[in-house]
């Protein structure tokens, strides 16, 4: 009887813990960008000239997320292209790539009343993410995300009046938290939750600094899961009043 009790107790203990050195498979991370001055980019005088013909000095434009169809309030998707394996240690470095980006201006700018819209360019460079496992609950990560963006000035009828392109690398090597997703198997692409504190299980704000000729900043956090229904189309209303939720991106195989 004692042996049976000991066996049951051990089984219960093991079942309550995440798998030791549980790997993190490739997948997509969906982010909800923060407005109110937290996300911005400095556009050069030439950029503003290309957008709407104005002659101004280099000027900052504040941005906010503009929901990606099918992703709730998600406005940025970064793909992890490799398996993060902890079989030989507690740190893994994987390749990452910007998959989707969708911002609009947050306030006035030199091209007002036109809307400034920011999207990802067709071609994106490969960056890196270093994931460190600090405990059985999760750990920290850093990321260097190359960004090639297309910026457009759009009128109230949806007609593009001007465009320009910017590129740079978002990343400042500061650590951000992640936690294991409870109840998911090691083969699930949703096995981890980036941007969530492994102790409190609460989302945290993450900011990356743009490394380009002119400065940029992107602050974001993981939004909570979506109830039904969710946003399915981009509209001016959705860009201003977004649901406080998201849908986890469905991972797709990436051709290298």
BAFIDREN-78188 format. One record per residue (C-alpha): residue in three letters; x, y, z; residue number from 1. Coordinates in steps of 0.2 Angstrom, whole numbers. Layout:
BEGIN
<r res="ala" px="X" py="Y" pz="Z" n="NUM"/>
...
% end
This chain:
BEGIN
<r res="unk" px="0" py="0" pz="0" n="1"/>
<r res="unk" px="14" py="12" pz="4" n="2"/>
<r res="unk" px="23" py="9" pz="-12" n="3"/>
<r res="unk" px="6" py="12" pz="-21" n="4"/>
<r res="unk" px="4" py="29" pz="-12" n="5"/>
<r res="unk" px="22" py="34" pz="-16" n="6"/>
<r res="unk" px="19" py="29" pz="-35" n="7"/>
<r res="unk" px="3" py="39" pz="-36" n="8"/>
<r res="unk" px="11" py="54" pz="-27" n="9"/>
<r res="unk" px="26" py="54" pz="-39" n="10"/>
<r res="unk" px="15" py="53" pz="-54" n="11"/>
<r res="unk" px="4" py="68" pz="-48" n="12"/>
<r res="unk" px="20" py="78" pz="-45" n="13"/>
<r res="unk" px="27" py="75" pz="-62" n="14"/>
<r res="unk" px="11" py="78" pz="-70" n="15"/>
<r res="unk" px="10" py="96" pz="-62" n="16"/>
<r res="unk" px="27" py="101" pz="-69" n="17"/>
<r res="unk" px="31" py="106" pz="-87" n="18"/>
<r res="unk" px="42" py="94" pz="-97" n="19"/>
<r res="unk" px="61" py="96" pz="-92" n="20"/>
<r res="unk" px="70" py="107" pz="-105" n="21"/>
<r res="unk" px="54" py="107" pz="-116" n="22"/>
<r res="unk" px="58" py="113" pz="-133" n="23"/>
<r res="unk" px="49" py="127" pz="-142" n="24"/>
<r res="unk" px="45" py="123" pz="-160" n="25"/>
<r res="unk" px="44" py="135" pz="-174" n="26"/>
<r res="unk" px="29" py="146" pz="-175" n="27"/>
<r res="unk" px="21" py="164" pz="-177" n="28"/>
<r res="unk" px="21" py="177" pz="-162" n="29"/>
<r res="unk" px="6" py="189" pz="-163" n="30"/>
<r res="unk" px="9" py="206" pz="-155" n="31"/>
<r res="unk" px="-2" py="221" pz="-150" n="32"/>
<r res="unk" px="7" py="237" pz="-153" n="33"/>
<r res="unk" px="5" py="252" pz="-141" n="34"/>
<r res="unk" px="0" py="269" pz="-146" n="35"/>
<r res="unk" px="0" py="285" pz="-136" n="36"/>
<r res="unk" px="18" py="289" pz="-140" n="37"/>
<r res="unk" px="25" py="272" pz="-137" n="38"/>
<r res="unk" px="27" py="268" pz="-155" n="39"/>
<r res="unk" px="35" py="280" pz="-167" n="40"/>
<r res="unk" px="46" py="283" pz="-182" n="41"/>
<r res="unk" px="56" py="298" pz="-188" n="42"/>
<r res="unk" px="54" py="301" pz="-206" n="43"/>
<r res="unk" px="66" py="311" pz="-216" n="44"/>
<r res="unk" px="63" py="327" pz="-226" n="45"/>
<r res="unk" px="64" py="317" pz="-242" n="46"/>
<r res="unk" px="51" py="304" pz="-235" n="47"/>
<r res="unk" px="38" py="318" pz="-231" n="48"/>
<r res="unk" px="41" py="325" pz="-248" n="49"/>
<r res="unk" px="38" py="308" pz="-257" n="50"/>
<r res="unk" px="22" py="305" pz="-246" n="51"/>
<r res="unk" px="13" py="322" pz="-249" n="52"/>
<r res="unk" px="24" py="335" pz="-257" n="53"/>
<r res="unk" px="27" py="345" pz="-241" n="54"/>
<r res="unk" px="44" py="353" pz="-237" n="55"/>
<r res="unk" px="48" py="350" pz="-219" n="56"/>
<r res="unk" px="63" py="345" pz="-208" n="57"/>
<r res="unk" px="65" py="327" pz="-202" n="58"/>
<r res="unk" px="49" py="324" pz="-191" n="59"/>
<r res="unk" px="43" py="310" pz="-179" n="60"/>
<r res="unk" px="26" py="302" pz="-183" n="61"/>
<r res="unk" px="18" py="293" pz="-169" n="62"/>
<r res="unk" px="10" py="276" pz="-173" n="63"/>
<r res="unk" px="-3" py="264" pz="-167" n="64"/>
<r res="unk" px="-8" py="246" pz="-172" n="65"/>
<r res="unk" px="-21" py="243" pz="-186" n="66"/>
<r res="unk" px="-28" py="226" pz="-184" n="67"/>
<r res="unk" px="-23" py="212" pz="-196" n="68"/>
<r res="unk" px="-38" py="203" pz="-203" n="69"/>
<r res="unk" px="-41" py="187" pz="-194" n="70"/>
<r res="unk" px="-29" py="191" pz="-180" n="71"/>
<r res="unk" px="-41" py="201" pz="-168" n="72"/>
<r res="unk" px="-31" py="216" pz="-162" n="73"/>
<r res="unk" px="-15" py="209" pz="-168" n="74"/>
<r res="unk" px="-5" py="221" pz="-179" n="75"/>
<r res="unk" px="12" py="213" pz="-179" n="76"/>
<r res="unk" px="17" py="195" pz="-183" n="77"/>
<r res="unk" px="35" py="188" pz="-181" n="78"/>
<r res="unk" px="39" py="171" pz="-187" n="79"/>
<r res="unk" px="51" py="159" pz="-177" n="80"/>
<r res="unk" px="59" py="149" pz="-191" n="81"/>
<r res="unk" px="69" py="136" pz="-181" n="82"/>
<r res="unk" px="66" py="124" pz="-166" n="83"/>
<r res="unk" px="73" py="131" pz="-150" n="84"/>
<r res="unk" px="81" py="116" pz="-142" n="85"/>
<r res="unk" px="87" py="115" pz="-124" n="86"/>
<r res="unk" px="94" py="98" pz="-125" n="87"/>
<r res="unk" px="112" py="104" pz="-123" n="88"/>
<r res="unk" px="109" py="119" pz="-112" n="89"/>
<r res="unk" px="97" py="132" pz="-107" n="90"/>
<r res="unk" px="100" py="144" pz="-121" n="91"/>
<r res="unk" px="94" py="143" pz="-139" n="92"/>
<r res="unk" px="96" py="155" pz="-154" n="93"/>
<r res="unk" px="84" py="154" pz="-168" n="94"/>
<r res="unk" px="81" py="163" pz="-184" n="95"/>
<r res="unk" px="66" py="175" pz="-185" n="96"/>
<r res="unk" px="58" py="185" pz="-199" n="97"/>
<r res="unk" px="44" py="199" pz="-199" n="98"/>
<r res="unk" px="29" py="191" pz="-207" n="99"/>
<r res="unk" px="16" py="205" pz="-205" n="100"/>
<r res="unk" px="15" py="223" pz="-200" n="101"/>
<r res="unk" px="1" py="235" pz="-199" n="102"/>
<r res="unk" px="1" py="253" pz="-192" n="103"/>
<r res="unk" px="-8" py="270" pz="-194" n="104"/>
<r res="unk" px="-3" py="287" pz="-188" n="105"/>
<r res="unk" px="-8" py="291" pz="-170" n="106"/>
<r res="unk" px="-11" py="310" pz="-171" n="107"/>
<r res="unk" px="-7" py="324" pz="-183" n="108"/>
<r res="unk" px="8" py="324" pz="-194" n="109"/>
<r res="unk" px="15" py="335" pz="-209" n="110"/>
<r res="unk" px="4" py="326" pz="-221" n="111"/>
<r res="unk" px="-13" py="328" pz="-211" n="112"/>
<r res="unk" px="-27" py="325" pz="-215" n="113"/>
<r res="unk" px="-20" py="311" pz="-225" n="114"/>
<r res="unk" px="-18" py="294" pz="-215" n="115"/>
<r res="unk" px="-1" py="288" pz="-214" n="116"/>
<r res="unk" px="-1" py="269" pz="-216" n="117"/>
<r res="unk" px="14" py="257" pz="-212" n="118"/>
<r res="unk" px="15" py="239" pz="-219" n="119"/>
<r res="unk" px="28" py="226" pz="-222" n="120"/>
<r res="unk" px="38" py="226" pz="-238" n="121"/>
<r res="unk" px="37" py="210" pz="-248" n="122"/>
<r res="unk" px="55" py="206" pz="-244" n="123"/>
<r res="unk" px="61" py="204" pz="-226" n="124"/>
<r res="unk" px="78" py="200" pz="-220" n="125"/>
<r res="unk" px="82" py="187" pz="-207" n="126"/>
<r res="unk" px="85" py="191" pz="-189" n="127"/>
<r res="unk" px="89" py="182" pz="-173" n="128"/>
<r res="unk" px="80" py="178" pz="-156" n="129"/>
<r res="unk" px="90" py="171" pz="-141" n="130"/>
<r res="unk" px="79" py="161" pz="-129" n="131"/>
<r res="unk" px="85" py="157" pz="-112" n="132"/>
<r res="unk" px="76" py="145" pz="-100" n="133"/>
<r res="unk" px="79" py="151" pz="-82" n="134"/>
<r res="unk" px="67" py="140" pz="-73" n="135"/>
<r res="unk" px="54" py="126" pz="-76" n="136"/>
<r res="unk" px="41" py="140" pz="-78" n="137"/>
<r res="unk" px="50" py="149" pz="-92" n="138"/>
<r res="unk" px="63" py="162" pz="-94" n="139"/>
<r res="unk" px="69" py="177" pz="-105" n="140"/>
<r res="unk" px="72" py="181" pz="-123" n="141"/>
<r res="unk" px="80" py="195" pz="-134" n="142"/>
<r res="unk" px="77" py="199" pz="-152" n="143"/>
<r res="unk" px="85" py="208" pz="-167" n="144"/>
<r res="unk" px="71" py="210" pz="-179" n="145"/>
<r res="unk" px="75" py="217" pz="-197" n="146"/>
<r res="unk" px="61" py="228" pz="-203" n="147"/>
<r res="unk" px="58" py="233" pz="-221" n="148"/>
<r res="unk" px="42" py="244" pz="-221" n="149"/>
<r res="unk" px="32" py="253" pz="-234" n="150"/>
<r res="unk" px="24" py="269" pz="-229" n="151"/>
<r res="unk" px="9" py="277" pz="-238" n="152"/>
<r res="unk" px="-1" py="293" pz="-237" n="153"/>
<r res="unk" px="-19" py="288" pz="-240" n="154"/>
<r res="unk" px="-34" py="300" pz="-242" n="155"/>
<r res="unk" px="-52" py="297" pz="-236" n="156"/>
<r res="unk" px="-56" py="288" pz="-251" n="157"/>
<r res="unk" px="-43" py="275" pz="-249" n="158"/>
<r res="unk" px="-32" py="282" pz="-263" n="159"/>
<r res="unk" px="-13" py="282" pz="-260" n="160"/>
<r res="unk" px="-6" py="299" pz="-263" n="161"/>
<r res="unk" px="12" py="295" pz="-260" n="162"/>
<r res="unk" px="24" py="282" pz="-253" n="163"/>
<r res="unk" px="41" py="279" pz="-247" n="164"/>
<r res="unk" px="51" py="265" pz="-239" n="165"/>
<r res="unk" px="61" py="263" pz="-223" n="166"/>
<r res="unk" px="72" py="249" pz="-216" n="167"/>
<r res="unk" px="81" py="246" pz="-200" n="168"/>
<r res="unk" px="83" py="233" pz="-186" n="169"/>
<r res="unk" px="72" py="234" pz="-170" n="170"/>
<r res="unk" px="81" py="227" pz="-155" n="171"/>
<r res="unk" px="91" py="234" pz="-140" n="172"/>
<r res="unk" px="96" py="217" pz="-132" n="173"/>
<r res="unk" px="86" py="220" pz="-117" n="174"/>
<r res="unk" px="78" py="204" pz="-110" n="175"/>
<r res="unk" px="59" py="201" pz="-111" n="176"/>
<r res="unk" px="50" py="187" pz="-101" n="177"/>
<r res="unk" px="41" py="171" pz="-108" n="178"/>
<r res="unk" px="32" py="157" pz="-100" n="179"/>
<r res="unk" px="27" py="140" pz="-105" n="180"/>
<r res="unk" px="9" py="138" pz="-110" n="181"/>
<r res="unk" px="0" py="126" pz="-98" n="182"/>
<r res="unk" px="-9" py="111" pz="-104" n="183"/>
<r res="unk" px="0" py="111" pz="-122" n="184"/>
<r res="unk" px="11" py="97" pz="-128" n="185"/>
<r res="unk" px="29" py="99" pz="-133" n="186"/>
<r res="unk" px="24" py="97" pz="-151" n="187"/>
<r res="unk" px="12" py="112" pz="-151" n="188"/>
<r res="unk" px="18" py="128" pz="-159" n="189"/>
<r res="unk" px="9" py="137" pz="-145" n="190"/>
<r res="unk" px="20" py="129" pz="-131" n="191"/>
<r res="unk" px="27" py="146" pz="-126" n="192"/>
<r res="unk" px="19" py="163" pz="-122" n="193"/>
<r res="unk" px="32" py="177" pz="-126" n="194"/>
<r res="unk" px="29" py="193" pz="-117" n="195"/>
<r res="unk" px="21" py="185" pz="-102" n="196"/>
<r res="unk" px="30" py="185" pz="-85" n="197"/>
<r res="unk" px="33" py="166" pz="-79" n="198"/>
<r res="unk" px="29" py="171" pz="-61" n="199"/>
<r res="unk" px="14" py="182" pz="-62" n="200"/>
<r res="unk" px="7" py="175" pz="-79" n="201"/>
<r res="unk" px="3" py="193" pz="-84" n="202"/>
<r res="unk" px="8" py="201" pz="-100" n="203"/>
<r res="unk" px="21" py="214" pz="-100" n="204"/>
<r res="unk" px="26" py="229" pz="-111" n="205"/>
<r res="unk" px="41" py="227" pz="-122" n="206"/>
<r res="unk" px="50" py="241" pz="-131" n="207"/>
<r res="unk" px="63" py="239" pz="-145" n="208"/>
<r res="unk" px="73" py="253" pz="-152" n="209"/>
<r res="unk" px="75" py="255" pz="-171" n="210"/>
<r res="unk" px="93" py="255" pz="-177" n="211"/>
<r res="unk" px="92" py="265" pz="-193" n="212"/>
<r res="unk" px="99" py="282" pz="-199" n="213"/>
<r res="unk" px="84" py="290" pz="-190" n="214"/>
<r res="unk" px="77" py="284" pz="-174" n="215"/>
<r res="unk" px="62" py="273" pz="-171" n="216"/>
<r res="unk" px="53" py="264" pz="-157" n="217"/>
<r res="unk" px="41" py="250" pz="-156" n="218"/>
<r res="unk" px="32" py="245" pz="-140" n="219"/>
<r res="unk" px="20" py="231" pz="-139" n="220"/>
<r res="unk" px="13" py="217" pz="-128" n="221"/>
<r res="unk" px="3" py="200" pz="-130" n="222"/>
<r res="unk" px="-16" py="204" pz="-130" n="223"/>
<r res="unk" px="-27" py="192" pz="-121" n="224"/>
<r res="unk" px="-37" py="178" pz="-130" n="225"/>
<r res="unk" px="-52" py="184" pz="-141" n="226"/>
<r res="unk" px="-70" py="180" pz="-137" n="227"/>
<r res="unk" px="-81" py="177" pz="-152" n="228"/>
<r res="unk" px="-84" py="187" pz="-164" n="229"/>
<r res="unk" px="-67" py="194" pz="-168" n="230"/>
<r res="unk" px="-62" py="208" pz="-180" n="231"/>
<r res="unk" px="-60" py="202" pz="-198" n="232"/>
<r res="unk" px="-58" py="217" pz="-208" n="233"/>
<r res="unk" px="-48" py="233" pz="-208" n="234"/>
<r res="unk" px="-58" py="248" pz="-206" n="235"/>
<r res="unk" px="-55" py="266" pz="-199" n="236"/>
<r res="unk" px="-66" py="261" pz="-184" n="237"/>
<r res="unk" px="-56" py="246" pz="-180" n="238"/>
<r res="unk" px="-40" py="256" pz="-181" n="239"/>
<r res="unk" px="-46" py="268" pz="-167" n="240"/>
<r res="unk" px="-57" py="257" pz="-156" n="241"/>
<r res="unk" px="-49" py="239" pz="-156" n="242"/>
<r res="unk" px="-55" py="224" pz="-146" n="243"/>
<r res="unk" px="-44" py="219" pz="-132" n="244"/>
<r res="unk" px="-40" py="202" pz="-138" n="245"/>
<r res="unk" px="-31" py="192" pz="-151" n="246"/>
<r res="unk" px="-31" py="176" pz="-161" n="247"/>
<r res="unk" px="-15" py="165" pz="-160" n="248"/>
<r res="unk" px="-8" py="164" pz="-178" n="249"/>
<r res="unk" px="-9" py="147" pz="-186" n="250"/>
<r res="unk" px="9" py="142" pz="-190" n="251"/>
<r res="unk" px="14" py="138" pz="-208" n="252"/>
<r res="unk" px="29" py="129" pz="-214" n="253"/>
<r res="unk" px="43" py="142" pz="-219" n="254"/>
<r res="unk" px="53" py="138" pz="-235" n="255"/>
<r res="unk" px="71" py="142" pz="-231" n="256"/>
% end
